Amino acid sequence: MYIMFISLCNILSFMVYLAPLPTFLRVYRKKSTEGFQSIPYVVALVSAVLWIYYATLKSNAFLLMTINSFGCFVETIYTVVFIIYAPKKARILTMKLLLLFNFGGLLLIILLTHFFSKGPSRIHIVGWFCVVSSAGVFAAPLSIMRLVIRTKSVEFMPFALSLFLTLSAIMWLIYGVLLKDFYISLPNIMGVVLGMIQMVLFVVYKKYKNIENEQKQLPVQVANGKNLAPIKASNNTDSSLQVSGDVEVGRDENPHDHQLQHSHKSIESTNQAEPGQCSV
């Protein structure tokens, strides 16, 4: 039973790390990162390295070592691909984040905990750093969630990543409880909550997008070159009303007929004018 549970944790964790793969295949095909951000991958790389360090300080932490080693490898590839195809501003920001967190921050943590702490105190300090980094991994999609709410589009929030992230958080939460490891279970509580929120947002705004697409695909009736769709209300002061399809109501499509009507009106107004009075 324990072996099956460990295997399931590994499988779900692998799926979490591989979930962004379609995103980066899209980036590679389009040679552009579009609206995607590098922060989730940079933070995930920091977290994976910290958990590897934590696993070296504890016994019976083989699962932590294996899955986070794989995560470190995958997140490095994602970050490199992002840097290659990102615009200049996003590329510079990603490089700054890597230097600040992945090199400076990690090196500082390792040196401080190695030389200024020993035994259980070192495990506690590194454990808290792991909790903070894991919270950052789960909180990194918050900016994407805000973008989804503002734009009502789930284009840049893959559902597969949210799903596997939630399932993985549930399994790691159970794993932490079984091991009585507070540092493993605590961040995964936050992961479960945020993962559920992401999936709810996906369902809500995916449905909203489908409704909009159905409205756009409604058939439009056309007769005699005129668009018979309902007239759209407008606040413009222009006297000519317009319907969808940019066809003006009451305007003859033949410019020659319009000129003939204008000439007939001019002749009639001249005939009706009194002697000595100019027709206007």
C-alpha positions in Angstrom: 0.0 0.0 0.0 2.8 2.4 0.9 4.7 1.6 -2.3 1.5 2.3 -4.4 1.0 5.6 -2.6 4.7 6.6 -3.2 4.3 5.6 -6.9 1.2 7.7 -7.2 2.9 10.7 -5.7 5.7 10.4 -8.2 3.4 10.0 -11.1 1.4 13.1 -10.2 4.5 15.1 -9.5 5.9 14.1 -12.9 2.7 15.2 -14.5 2.9 18.6 -12.8 6.4 19.2 -14.2 5.4 18.0 -17.6 2.0 19.9 -17.7 3.6 23.1 -19.2 5.2 21.1 -22.0 2.4 22.0 -24.6 2.9 25.7 -23.6 6.6 25.6 -24.5 6.0 23.6 -27.6 3.7 26.5 -28.6 6.4 29.0 -27.7 8.9 27.1 -29.8 6.6 26.9 -32.8 5.6 30.5 -32.7 9.1 31.7 -31.7 7.4 33.9 -29.1 6.4 33.7 -25.4 3.3 35.8 -26.1 1.5 36.6 -22.8 3.3 33.8 -20.8 5.4 34.8 -17.8 8.7 33.3 -16.5 8.0 33.8 -12.8 6.3 30.5 -12.1 9.2 28.5 -13.6 11.9 30.5 -11.9 10.3 30.1 -8.5 9.7 26.4 -9.2 13.4 26.0 -10.0 14.3 27.7 -6.7 11.9 25.5 -4.8 13.1 22.3 -6.4 16.8 23.0 -5.4 15.8 23.9 -1.9 13.8 20.6 -1.5 16.9 18.7 -2.7 19.0 20.4 -0.1 16.3 19.6 2.6 16.2 16.0 1.5 20.0 15.7 2.0 19.5 16.7 5.6 16.8 14.1 6.4 16.7 10.4 6.4 14.1 8.5 4.4 13.7 11.4 2.0 14.3 9.5 -1.3 11.0 10.6 -2.8 11.8 14.2 -2.2 15.2 13.7 -3.8 14.1 12.0 -6.9 11.1 14.1 -7.9 12.8 17.4 -7.2 15.9 16.4 -9.1 13.6 15.7 -12.1 11.8 19.0 -11.4 15.1 20.9 -11.3 16.1 19.5 -14.7 12.7 20.3 -16.4 12.4 23.8 -14.9 15.9 24.6 -16.2 14.9 23.6 -19.7 11.7 25.7 -19.5 13.5 28.7 -18.3 16.2 28.5 -21.0 13.5 28.2 -23.7 11.7 31.2 -22.3 14.9 33.3 -22.3 15.6 32.3 -25.9 12.1 33.3 -27.3 11.1 36.1 -24.8 11.2 39.8 -25.9 14.1 41.8 -24.6 12.3 43.3 -21.5 11.0 39.9 -20.3 14.4 38.3 -21.1 16.2 40.8 -18.9 13.7 40.4 -16.1 14.1 36.6 -16.2 17.9 36.9 -16.0 17.6 39.3 -13.0 15.3 36.8 -11.2 17.7 33.9 -11.9 20.7 35.9 -10.6 18.7 37.1 -7.5 17.0 33.9 -6.4 18.6 30.9 -8.1 22.2 32.0 -7.6 22.5 34.7 -5.0 19.6 33.5 -2.8 20.3 29.8 -2.9 24.0 30.3 -2.3 23.4 32.5 0.6 20.9 30.0 2.2 23.3 27.1 1.8 26.3 29.0 3.2 24.4 30.4 6.2 22.8 27.2 7.2 26.0 25.2 6.7 28.3 27.3 8.7 25.9 28.9 11.3 23.5 26.1 12.2 23.8 22.4 13.1 21.7 19.3 13.6 17.9 19.8 14.0 18.1 23.6 13.9 19.6 23.4 10.3 16.7 21.2 9.3 14.1 23.6 10.8 15.7 26.6 9.0 15.9 24.9 5.7 12.4 23.5 6.1 11.0 27.0 6.6 12.8 28.2 3.5 11.2 25.3 1.6 7.8 26.3 3.0 8.3 29.8 1.7 9.5 28.7 -1.7 6.7 26.2 -2.1 4.2 28.9 -1.2 5.8 31.0 -3.9 5.3 28.2 -6.4 1.6 28.0 -5.5 1.2 31.8 -5.4 3.0 32.4 -8.7 -0.1 31.8 -10.8 -2.0 34.5 -8.9 -1.0 37.1 -11.5 -2.3 34.8 -14.2 -5.6 34.4 -12.2 -5.9 38.1 -12.0 -5.4 38.3 -15.8 -8.1 35.6 -16.3 -10.6 37.6 -14.3 -9.8 40.9 -16.0 -9.8 39.5 -19.6 -12.3 36.7 -19.1 -10.0 34.5 -21.0 -8.2 31.3 -19.9 -5.8 31.2 -22.8 -2.7 31.6 -20.6 -3.8 29.4 -17.7 -3.6 25.8 -18.8 -6.2 23.6 -17.2 -3.9 20.5 -17.1 -1.3 22.4 -15.0 -4.0 23.5 -12.5 -5.5 20.0 -12.3 -2.3 18.1 -11.7 -1.0 20.8 -9.3 -4.1 20.3 -7.2 -3.9 16.5 -7.2 -0.2 16.6 -6.5 -0.7 19.0 -3.6 -3.4 16.7 -2.1 -1.0 13.7 -2.3 1.9 15.6 -0.8 -0.3 16.9 2.0 -1.2 13.3 2.9 2.5 12.3 2.6 3.5 15.0 5.0 0.8 14.1 7.5 1.9 10.4 7.4 5.5 11.4 8.0 4.5 14.0 10.5 6.6 16.4 8.6 5.1 19.9 9.1 7.3 21.5 6.4 5.9 19.2 3.7 2.2 19.3 4.7 1.9 23.1 5.4 2.6 24.5 1.9 0.5 21.9 0.2 -2.6 23.1 2.1 -2.2 26.4 0.3 -1.6 24.4 -2.9 -4.9 22.6 -2.6 -6.9 25.8 -2.0 -5.2 27.8 -4.9 -5.4 24.9 -7.2 -9.2 24.5 -6.6 -9.6 28.3 -7.2 -7.8 28.0 -10.5 -10.0 25.1 -11.7 -13.1 27.0 -10.8 -11.9 30.1 -12.7 -11.1 27.9 -15.7 -14.6 26.3 -15.7 -16.4 29.7 -15.3 -14.5 31.7 -18.0 -14.2 28.8 -20.4 -18.0 28.6 -20.3 -18.1 32.4 -20.8 -15.8 32.1 -23.8 -18.0 29.3 -25.3 -21.1 31.5 -25.0 -19.4 34.4 -26.8 -18.3 32.1 -29.6 -21.8 30.8 -30.1 -23.1 34.3 -30.3 -20.5 35.2 -32.9 -21.5 32.2 -35.0 -25.2 32.9 -35.1 -26.4 33.1 -38.8 -27.1 36.6 -40.1 -30.1 37.1 -42.5 -29.3 39.1 -45.7 -31.9 40.2 -48.3 -31.2 42.3 -51.3 -27.7 43.1 -50.2 -29.0 44.4 -46.8 -28.1 43.0 -43.4 -31.3 42.2 -41.5 -29.6 41.7 -38.1 -31.0 43.8 -35.3 -29.9 47.4 -35.2 -27.1 48.1 -32.7 -27.7 51.0 -30.3 -25.1 53.7 -30.5 -24.3 56.9 -28.6 -22.9 58.6 -31.7 -24.7 61.7 -32.9 -24.5 60.7 -36.5 -27.9 60.7 -38.1 -27.3 57.6 -40.1 -28.1 54.5 -38.1 -25.9 51.5 -38.7 -26.5 47.7 -38.4 -24.1 44.9 -37.8 -22.0 44.3 -40.9 -21.4 48.1 -41.3 -24.4 48.5 -43.8 -26.2 51.8 -43.3 -30.0 51.9 -43.2 -31.7 53.8 -45.9 -28.6 54.4 -48.0 -28.9 53.3 -51.6 -26.0 51.1 -52.6 -25.9 52.6 -56.1 -24.2 56.0 -56.2 -25.7 56.9 -59.6 -29.3 56.5 -58.3 -28.4 58.8 -55.4 -27.2 61.5 -57.9 -30.4 61.2 -60.0 -32.6 61.6 -56.9 -30.7 64.7 -55.9 -31.1 66.3 -59.4 -34.9 65.6 -59.4 -35.2 67.3 -56.1 -33.3 70.3 -57.3 -35.6 70.7 -60.4 -38.8 70.4 -58.3 -37.6 73.0 -55.8 -36.8 75.4 -58.7 -40.2 75.0 -60.2 -41.9 75.7 -56.9 -39.9 78.9 -56.2 -41.7 82.3 -56.7 -40.5 84.7 -59.4 -37.6 86.8 -58.1 -36.9 84.3 -55.3 -33.9 82.0 -55.3 -34.5 78.4 -54.4 -32.4 77.2 -51.5 
